[in-house]
């Protein structure tokens, strides 16, 4: 039951074809910079736009935000830099349009909160071994000072608020932030840095420890 | 008692004048690239070398590894890029020489392990409000793919091994990694991203939660 629900979450989080790319180009989710090109765009423009977003996620995940240039994204997408700038305004605009729609945690919260830790840990387990994905791009971008204000605002709105609303007890916002901190640190060491002490640990023990910590944070002070 | 010990740790971790910079230039701790310039260097070369390391820590912390160029470090240090390259070989060599000596956790472990969580949390509290420091440079560099192998090796050797040696019970290496994961995620959201749900939380509640999580990870499965 938990596994089935987790797979659904995984599909939403990890699919290379996000909701925003299937929506009409005139209403891209999470992008404020890309609407100028879209209102009368046909399917060709939609496909180009989608290819740019997919290429951006791959490049930002593989080489980090600072280490990725618009030229590399253009080459991978089969587009050109001028078109990217016309659609998304800037590298920051493209990053926000490509990554922020992936921050929807509503399905992660779709279940009883006394199973939250196990549910989150099972999602993390499924990610291991997949290598790069949009969440890696987000984690790497946490380190870029110029992106901090927009990432912080997006995390507050899209992750902290819905998660805190599900937590009972004192300081739900702070505990939501500590849950995100643990998940971010876990992902950072396991998948970005591939620290052997974590990457080569027994998967079952690692998952149990992760689930326990997340559940304790969700439950609040004993 | 705990506070007094923690201040000592703080002094070692955060001091702008590290052990490596006070040592003779011919034996720089953590640097394999800098020895060519040093064996007969006088005090002027020592001062220049120290100024470069200090400038590097500031620049890497403020603008991230990818976002920092040797030119900016040279300007801040009153040196030139050629000299930096002669001393440290490359940007990566300079980063490793500037940051890795700061990874000594021996004093963090100088006390009973049933106080580990409270001790670590009190150190984190003292860091809050200080803004940038060498640990920020390390956290930001976790996101740079090209540095991952050397950072992972250094963390294993300098942080994971001594910490795991102090943990009782099963899977000490994995639990050491989870402790580092929680600390890294906490610092990343609180000080790099300055997420309001964490930065504006009651400091006492935040510290208690951090201490509890770290202690639970140090104690192992219940």
Interface residues (C-beta under 8 A of the other chain):
Chain A: X62 X63 X64 X65 X66 X67 X139 X140 X141 X142 X143 X144 X145 X146 X148 X151 X152 X155 X156 X160 X164 X170 X171 X173 X174 X175 X176 X177 X178 X180 X181 X182 X183 X184 X185 X186 X188 X189 X190 X192 X193 X194 X195 X196 X197 X198 X201 X202 X205 X206 X208 X209 X210 X212 X213 X216 X217 X221
Chain B: X62 X63 X64 X65 X66 X67 X139 X140 X141 X142 X143 X144 X145 X146 X148 X151 X152 X155 X156 X160 X164 X170 X171 X173 X174 X175 X176 X177 X178 X180 X181 X182 X183 X184 X185 X186 X188 X189 X190 X192 X193 X194 X195 X196 X197 X198 X201 X202 X205 X206 X208 X209 X210 X212 X213 X216 X217 X221
